[in-house]
Amino acid sequence: MATQNTENEETTARHKSKRPSDSAFKQQRLPAWQPVLTARTVLPTFFIIGILFIPIGVVLLHFSNSANELIIDYTKCQDNSTGKTCASILEADIDSTCKCKINFTLEHDFNGDVYMYYGLTNYYQNHRRYVKSRDDDQLLGRLSLTPSTDCAPFAMDNDKPIAPCGAIANSLFNDTLKLTQNGAEISMFNTGIAWPSDKRVKFRNPEKLQEALTGFAKPKFWKKELYQLDLTNENNNGFQNEDFIVWMRTAALPSFRKLYRRLNRTDTKYTSGLKAGNYELIVDYNYPVMSFDGTKRMIISTTSVLGGKNPFLGIAYIVVGAICVTLGLVLLFIHMRCSRSSNMEMINVNPHTQYS
């Protein structure tokens, strides 16, 4: 009886023990491999990385430089009639209108497809509350009289639900940018600028859009109704308006650009792109940026095999390659000097060497 009690106590103690089981995994006895860093392995690695990265960087930089780009900052452009800056006019009265014109010159031909972007700086679209401030059910055409709570405080307007609701939709970029040459407007497409997957999957219009929006209010910052965003193309209206879709894809950095228009190359004058010469940028200035010390830019750009003009990747490859080659040479020099002295010391060691 005493023996049985002792066995029960041992079993109970074993169950209460926090000691891990005697397995190779829990006792950390699994086989492991640890690299031994020696001159024969480290030095070739540095030189191989350097030799590979520098040519790749040069190629990337060449492709980036093959794309033409022109940037025009129009933040403080002057009103055509009053001569005041449009920024100051909007700061005094947000509901006022302002038109301005900027003359510019293309020094080189912009051959091939030409794209127009608008750029904003100091604009934090990556703020967590801003990114969440949307109702995806609305964007899919499933309208509800009770918008998502994430849209607050841009969910209701005088007891009417807002469609589309949220801070992202409310702050939609609404400047109008046009290019002219010798007084004639250059034809540009406002479709084909959004990601096809966004337009096909993430944004849908309800049936009979205008009737479906009865009882809903437009965002407070908007001057047009949702079904009036593009009066020239019914298929580019509502939640499937491509300017709206582009804006709803929030930027990761505070300085960003978004695709605005693409050149209509079916026009016989611009089949090969934009030729070098004098042009005008006509701006309907509606978007205020002075309150957050932002700036606005218009960018005209062509593309290369790797996309738009962006030298960062090529420069990064060249810098990393140069650093690796430099470190390789420095370590090679140190290794050659230290290894010689170590060999001499080992040669001089004999059974009569004194050790302290």
MOFEN-V50707 format. One record per residue. N is the residue number from 1. PSI is psi in degrees with one decimal (* if undefined). Layout:
# MOFEN-V50707
N:PSI
N:PSI
This chain:
# MOFEN-V50707
1:-42.9
2:-38.6
3:-42.8
4:-40.2
5:-39.2
6:-43.3
7:-40.5
8:-40.5
9:-39.7
10:-39.7
11:-43.7
12:-42.2
13:-37.7
14:-38.8
15:-36.1
16:-16.9
17:141.9
18:7.3
19:130.2
20:155.7
21:158.5
22:72.1
23:158.6
24:-34.6
25:-50.9
26:-25.0
27:8.3
28:48.9
29:15.0
30:147.7
31:143.4
32:155.8
33:130.5
34:123.6
35:139.3
36:110.1
37:112.2
38:169.1
39:-34.9
40:-24.0
41:-37.4
42:-48.5
43:-48.1
44:-34.5
45:-46.2
46:-45.5
47:-38.1
48:-44.4
49:-45.3
50:-44.6
51:-32.4
52:-43.5
53:-38.5
54:-48.5
55:-38.8
56:-42.7
57:-39.7
58:-42.7
59:-45.4
60:-40.6
61:-36.4
62:-45.6
63:-38.8
64:-42.8
65:-18.0
66:-13.1
67:129.4
68:148.2
69:139.6
70:129.1
71:128.8
72:119.5
73:116.0
74:22.6
75:-43.1
76:35.9
77:153.0
78:142.7
79:139.7
80:-33.4
81:-41.3
82:-22.7
83:-5.6
84:158.3
85:140.8
86:-31.3
87:-42.8
88:-34.2
89:-44.9
90:-31.1
91:-33.5
92:-36.3
93:106.2
94:-23.6
95:-1.7
96:164.5
97:152.3
98:135.8
99:139.0
100:160.5
101:136.2
102:123.7
103:139.0
104:166.8
105:133.4
106:117.1
107:-26.3
108:159.9
109:134.8
110:89.2
111:151.4
112:-156.4
113:132.6
114:132.7
115:144.1
116:132.4
117:157.0
118:143.1
119:141.2
120:146.5
121:156.2
122:31.2
123:109.3
124:81.1
125:-9.3
126:8.1
127:136.9
128:-46.9
129:-33.1
130:-45.0
131:-37.3
132:-15.3
133:76.4
134:163.5
135:103.1
136:-28.1
137:-42.0
138:-45.0
139:-22.6
140:8.9
141:5.3
142:84.7
143:139.6
144:147.9
145:-8.1
146:90.6
147:165.8
148:143.5
149:-19.2
150:-19.4
151:-17.6
152:139.7
153:21.1
154:42.7
155:-35.0
156:150.4
157:106.5
158:51.8
159:9.3
160:134.8
161:142.4
162:136.3
163:120.0
164:142.9
165:167.9
166:161.6
167:-33.1
168:-50.6
169:-39.5
170:-31.8
171:23.5
172:132.0
173:125.9
174:20.2
175:147.8
176:123.9
177:129.8
178:145.2
179:135.8
180:155.8
181:122.1
182:36.5
183:-7.7
184:132.0
185:138.5
186:126.8
187:129.6
188:145.1
189:140.5
190:15.1
191:163.8
192:18.6
193:-15.8
194:159.7
195:128.9
196:-36.5
197:-35.7
198:-48.4
199:-31.9
200:-32.2
201:-42.8
202:-16.0
203:129.7
204:148.6
205:139.5
206:161.0
207:141.6
208:71.0
209:-50.1
210:-39.8
211:-37.5
212:-27.1
213:1.7
214:128.4
215:-2.9
216:149.4
217:151.3
218:159.7
219:146.2
220:-33.5
221:-15.9
222:147.3
223:-12.0
224:157.0
225:162.2
226:-36.8
227:2.9
228:12.2
229:-34.9
230:99.6
231:-14.4
232:-12.7
233:108.1
234:-30.3
235:-7.0
236:40.5
237:171.1
238:-146.0
239:-14.6
240:14.4
241:127.5
242:-30.3
243:-40.9
244:-43.0
245:-42.2
246:-42.3
247:-34.8
248:-17.6
249:96.7
250:149.0
251:151.8
252:-23.1
253:157.6
254:-20.9
255:119.3
256:167.7
257:150.0
258:143.6
259:130.3
260:-47.9
261:162.9
262:143.6
263:135.8
264:99.4
265:2.1
266:-16.2
267:125.4
268:-26.6
269:-21.8
270:31.9
271:-39.6
272:2.5
273:-157.9
274:126.6
275:155.9
276:139.8
277:-169.4
278:137.1
279:168.2
280:140.9
281:117.9
282:125.4
283:124.8
284:102.9
285:104.2
286:-17.4
287:113.9
288:135.9
289:-8.1
290:-27.4
291:-26.2
292:23.2
293:40.0
294:172.0
295:159.8
296:139.7
297:151.2
298:129.4
299:128.7
300:130.1
301:149.3
302:177.0
303:158.9
304:-169.3
305:-31.6
306:9.1
307:-150.4
308:179.2
309:116.7
310:95.3
311:-5.3
312:-47.2
313:-43.6
314:-44.0
315:-40.3
316:-43.4
317:-43.6
318:-42.5
319:-46.0
320:-42.7
321:-42.8
322:-40.1
323:-43.0
324:-43.0
325:-42.7
326:-46.2
327:-39.0
328:-43.1
329:-41.8
330:-46.4
331:-34.6
332:-42.2
333:-44.7
334:-42.9
335:-42.8
336:-38.6
337:-46.5
338:-37.3
339:-34.5
340:-45.5
341:-35.6
342:-40.7
343:-40.8
344:-40.7
345:-40.5
346:-33.2
347:-35.1
348:-6.1
349:131.2
350:170.9
351:-18.6
352:4.9
353:133.0
354:136.9
355:135.2
356:*
